[in-house]
Amino acid sequence: MKRLEGKVATVAGATRGAGRAMAIKLGEAGATVYVTGRTTRHQLSPMGRKETIEETAEQVTRAGGKGISVRVDHTIEAEVRQLFEQIKSEQSGKLDLLVNDIWGGDPLTEWGKDIADHDLQKGLQMQKQAVHAHLITAHYAVPLMKANKRGLLVEITDGVDETYRGNIYYSLAKVSNIHMAKAMGEALKAYGITSVALTPGFLRSEAMLDLFGVTEENWRDGSKVEPHFIASESPAYIGEALKHLASDPEVHRFNGQALSTWGLSEVYHFKDADGSQPHWGNYFDHHVK
């Protein structure tokens, strides 16, 4: 069923990985989805990956929705403002969902280094991309939702609490995303707007598959390199989580919360692309802690 037909969504950072999968799943449910990112068929981002926003938009349309690609660097205010002016014009002021999945911090993270040894500029750039860009994007998206007295804001993060994540800059970015969702949920609830944070488990992104020298078809072989990879999940899993959240008429019950794919799979009973139901929370408690 196309439960999101007639809905307008923006997935900021939808070039690949979780962002791409979430956009596709929204399309599967019938939504019009603006997919943004920095890599197009004509211009690569500093990430140096081959995936493009045009490909994502095409996959959204093939899935049953309407995909619209817009190249945006979300750290540049003028580009973000122009994006939402375009959405306002093309969709008669309508915006039902914003997914803040802007990241690009993997090449900036120096694991094993403390604040004295970590490259300062890389650390600050991470905050610019993963925190400042989220603030800029929400700043220009929220007025459309306030005008219509409804909307869902989803901050994509890593983890559900303030636990230190092994790198000060990485940890600060991800915890900031969680608190941003909580703060917006409190401040905007009077407008009928719901705000949540959402985390995947061990994400089997394209970059992670490449790192372990496997494909989605033989991904389990990656556990020979990293044993915990056996508990990983495909990007489709967080896509399913988002699709169910966006389709839930009672989604406001989650307002301000930090949610997880594994937790929501117990609420909505969805499964990963291979029919499994990964539960990173249980796995982490028994095998990682």
C-alpha positions as CSV (number, residue, x, y, z in Angstrom):
1,M,0.0,0.0,0.0
2,K,1.2,3.5,-0.9
3,R,0.6,5.0,2.5
4,L,2.8,8.0,1.8
5,E,1.2,8.9,-1.6
6,G,0.8,12.7,-1.7
7,K,3.5,13.2,1.0
8,V,6.6,15.4,0.3
9,A,9.9,14.4,1.9
10,T,13.5,15.6,1.8
11,V,16.3,13.2,2.5
12,A,19.4,15.4,3.1
13,G,22.4,13.3,2.4
14,A,20.8,10.6,0.1
15,T,23.7,9.9,-2.2
16,R,24.4,6.4,-0.8
17,G,24.1,4.2,2.2
18,A,21.3,4.8,4.7
19,G,20.2,8.0,3.0
20,R,19.7,6.3,-0.3
21,A,17.9,3.4,1.2
22,M,15.6,5.6,3.2
23,A,14.7,7.7,0.1
24,I,13.9,4.5,-1.8
25,K,11.7,3.1,0.9
26,L,9.8,6.4,1.1
27,G,9.3,6.1,-2.7
28,E,8.1,2.6,-2.3
29,A,5.3,4.0,-0.1
30,G,4.5,6.5,-2.8
31,A,6.1,9.7,-1.5
32,T,7.7,12.5,-3.5
33,V,11.3,12.6,-2.3
34,Y,13.8,15.4,-2.8
35,V,17.2,13.7,-2.6
36,T,20.2,15.9,-1.9
37,G,23.9,15.5,-1.7
38,R,27.2,16.7,-3.2
39,T,27.9,13.9,-5.8
40,T,26.3,14.1,-9.2
41,R,27.1,12.5,-12.5
42,H,29.1,15.7,-13.4
43,Q,30.7,16.5,-10.0
44,L,32.3,14.3,-7.3
45,S,32.3,15.2,-3.7
46,P,35.5,15.0,-1.5
47,M,34.3,11.5,-0.5
48,G,35.4,10.3,-3.9
49,R,32.6,7.7,-4.2
50,K,30.8,6.8,-7.5
51,E,27.2,6.9,-6.2
52,T,25.2,9.9,-7.3
53,I,22.0,11.7,-6.3
54,E,20.6,11.2,-9.8
55,E,20.8,7.4,-9.3
56,T,19.1,7.7,-6.0
57,A,16.2,9.8,-7.4
58,E,15.8,7.3,-10.3
59,Q,15.6,4.4,-7.8
60,V,13.0,6.3,-5.8
61,T,10.8,6.7,-8.9
62,R,11.3,3.1,-9.9
63,A,10.2,2.1,-6.4
64,G,6.9,3.8,-6.9
65,G,7.4,7.4,-5.8
66,K,8.8,10.5,-7.4
67,G,12.5,11.2,-7.0
68,I,13.8,14.7,-7.4
69,S,17.6,15.2,-7.2
70,V,19.0,18.6,-6.1
71,R,22.8,19.1,-5.6
72,V,23.2,20.8,-2.2
73,D,26.2,21.3,0.1
74,H,24.3,21.6,3.4
75,T,27.2,23.5,5.0
76,I,26.4,26.4,2.6
77,E,23.4,28.3,3.9
78,A,22.5,29.9,0.5
79,E,22.3,26.4,-1.1
80,V,20.1,25.1,1.6
81,R,17.8,28.2,1.5
82,Q,17.5,27.8,-2.3
83,L,16.5,24.1,-1.8
84,F,13.6,24.8,0.4
85,E,12.5,27.8,-1.7
86,Q,12.4,25.3,-4.6
87,I,10.3,22.8,-2.6
88,K,8.0,25.6,-1.4
89,S,7.4,26.7,-5.0
90,E,7.1,23.2,-6.5
91,Q,5.0,21.7,-3.8
92,S,2.7,24.6,-2.9
93,G,4.5,25.1,0.5
94,K,4.2,21.4,1.5
95,L,6.9,19.5,3.4
96,D,5.8,16.5,5.5
97,L,9.2,14.9,6.3
98,L,12.8,16.0,6.7
99,V,15.5,13.3,7.2
100,N,18.8,14.9,8.3
101,D,21.4,12.3,7.2
102,I,24.3,14.7,6.3
103,W,27.6,13.1,7.4
104,G,30.8,12.6,5.3
105,G,32.8,12.3,8.5
106,D,34.5,9.0,7.9
107,P,37.7,10.3,6.3
108,L,37.8,13.0,9.0
109,T,37.8,10.7,12.0
110,E,41.1,9.7,13.4
111,W,40.3,6.7,15.6
112,G,42.6,6.1,18.6
113,K,43.6,9.8,19.0
114,D,42.6,12.0,21.8
115,I,41.8,15.8,21.5
116,A,45.4,16.7,21.8
117,D,46.6,14.4,19.0
118,H,43.6,14.5,16.6
119,D,43.8,16.9,13.7
120,L,41.9,19.9,14.8
121,Q,40.7,21.1,11.4
122,K,39.3,17.6,10.6
123,G,37.5,17.6,13.9
124,L,36.0,21.0,13.4
125,Q,35.0,20.1,9.8
126,M,33.2,17.1,11.2
127,Q,31.1,19.4,13.4
128,K,30.5,21.6,10.4
129,Q,29.2,18.7,8.3
130,A,27.4,16.7,11.0
131,V,26.0,19.3,13.3
132,H,26.1,22.8,11.7
133,A,24.7,21.4,8.4
134,H,21.9,19.7,10.3
135,L,21.0,23.0,12.1
136,I,21.1,25.0,8.8
137,T,18.9,22.4,7.1
138,A,16.3,22.3,9.9
139,H,16.2,26.1,10.1
140,Y,15.0,26.3,6.5
141,A,12.8,23.2,6.6
142,V,10.8,23.8,9.7
143,P,9.0,27.0,8.6
144,L,7.2,24.9,5.9
145,M,6.1,22.4,8.5
146,K,5.0,25.1,11.0
147,A,2.9,26.8,8.3
148,N,1.1,23.5,7.8
149,K,0.9,22.5,11.5
150,R,2.4,19.1,10.9
151,G,5.7,17.4,10.0
152,L,8.2,14.7,11.0
153,L,11.9,15.6,11.6
154,V,14.3,12.6,11.7
155,E,17.9,13.1,12.9
156,I,20.1,10.2,11.7
157,T,22.7,9.4,14.3
158,D,24.8,6.5,15.8
159,G,23.7,5.1,19.1
160,V,20.8,6.0,21.4
161,D,22.5,7.6,24.4
162,E,25.5,9.8,25.4
163,T,28.0,6.9,25.7
164,Y,31.5,7.9,24.4
165,R,31.9,6.5,20.9
166,G,35.7,6.2,20.8
167,N,36.6,9.6,19.3
168,I,35.7,12.9,20.8
169,Y,34.7,14.7,17.6
170,Y,32.7,11.7,16.3
171,S,31.0,11.3,19.7
172,L,30.2,15.0,19.9
173,A,28.6,15.0,16.5
174,K,26.4,11.9,17.1
175,V,25.3,13.0,20.6
176,S,24.5,16.4,19.3
177,N,22.2,14.9,16.7
178,I,20.3,13.1,19.5
179,H,19.9,16.2,21.6
180,M,18.9,18.2,18.6
181,A,16.0,15.8,18.0
182,K,15.0,16.0,21.6
183,A,15.2,19.8,21.7
184,M,13.3,20.3,18.5
185,G,10.7,17.8,19.7
186,E,10.1,19.9,22.8
187,A,10.1,23.3,21.0
188,L,8.0,22.3,18.1
189,K,5.3,20.0,19.5
190,A,2.8,22.9,19.7
191,Y,2.9,23.0,15.9
192,G,2.1,19.4,15.5
193,I,5.7,18.6,14.5
194,T,7.3,15.3,15.8
195,S,11.1,15.1,16.1
196,V,13.1,11.9,16.7
197,A,16.6,10.6,16.3
198,L,17.1,7.3,14.5
199,T,20.2,5.0,14.5
200,P,21.1,1.9,12.5
201,G,23.1,-0.9,14.0
202,F,26.3,-2.0,12.3
203,L,25.4,-0.6,8.9
204,R,26.4,-2.6,5.8
205,S,26.9,0.4,3.6
206,E,28.6,0.4,0.2
207,A,31.7,1.8,1.8
208,M,31.7,-0.9,4.4
209,L,31.3,-3.7,1.9
210,D,34.2,-2.3,-0.1
211,L,36.3,-2.1,3.0
212,F,35.8,-5.7,3.8
213,G,36.1,-6.8,0.1
214,V,32.6,-8.3,-0.1
215,T,29.3,-7.6,-1.8
216,E,25.7,-7.8,-0.5
217,E,25.5,-11.3,-1.8
218,N,28.4,-12.7,0.1
219,W,28.6,-10.1,2.9
220,R,28.9,-12.8,5.7
221,D,32.5,-13.4,4.5
222,G,33.3,-9.9,5.9
223,S,33.1,-11.5,9.4
224,K,36.5,-13.1,8.6
225,V,37.9,-9.5,8.7
226,E,35.6,-8.2,11.5
227,P,33.7,-10.8,13.6
228,H,31.0,-8.3,14.6
229,F,30.1,-7.8,11.0
230,I,28.0,-11.0,11.3
231,A,25.4,-8.9,13.2
232,S,25.3,-6.1,10.5
233,E,22.3,-4.9,8.7
234,S,21.7,-3.6,5.2
235,P,20.7,0.0,4.5
236,A,17.3,-1.3,3.7
237,Y,16.7,-2.0,7.4
238,I,16.8,1.6,8.4
239,G,14.8,2.4,5.3
240,E,12.1,0.1,6.6
241,A,12.3,1.8,10.0
242,L,11.8,5.2,8.5
243,K,9.0,4.1,6.2
244,H,7.0,2.7,9.1
245,L,7.7,5.8,11.2
246,A,6.6,8.1,8.4
247,S,3.4,6.0,7.9
248,D,2.4,5.8,11.5
249,P,-0.5,8.1,12.4
250,E,0.5,7.9,16.0
251,V,4.2,8.7,15.4
252,H,4.0,11.6,17.9
253,R,4.2,9.0,20.8
254,F,8.0,8.9,19.9
255,N,8.5,12.6,20.1
256,G,12.0,13.6,21.3
257,Q,13.2,10.0,21.6
258,A,16.3,8.3,20.2
259,L,15.1,5.3,18.3
260,S,16.9,2.4,16.7
261,T,16.3,0.0,13.8
262,W,16.3,-3.0,16.1
263,G,13.9,-1.4,18.6
264,L,11.5,-0.3,15.9
265,S,11.6,-3.8,14.3
266,E,10.0,-5.0,17.5
267,V,7.3,-2.3,17.2
268,Y,6.5,-2.6,13.5
269,H,7.7,-6.2,12.8
270,F,9.6,-5.4,9.6
271,K,12.6,-7.3,8.4
272,D,15.8,-6.7,6.5
273,A,16.1,-7.3,2.8
274,D,17.3,-10.9,3.3
275,G,14.3,-11.7,5.6
276,S,16.4,-11.5,8.8
277,Q,15.7,-9.3,11.8
278,P,19.0,-8.1,13.1
279,H,19.1,-6.8,16.7
280,W,22.3,-4.9,17.2
281,G,21.3,-3.9,20.7
282,N,21.1,-7.5,21.9
283,Y,24.2,-8.4,20.0
284,F,26.2,-5.5,21.5
285,D,25.1,-6.3,25.0
286,H,26.3,-10.0,24.7
287,H,29.3,-9.8,22.4
288,V,30.8,-6.2,22.4
289,K,30.4,-4.7,25.9
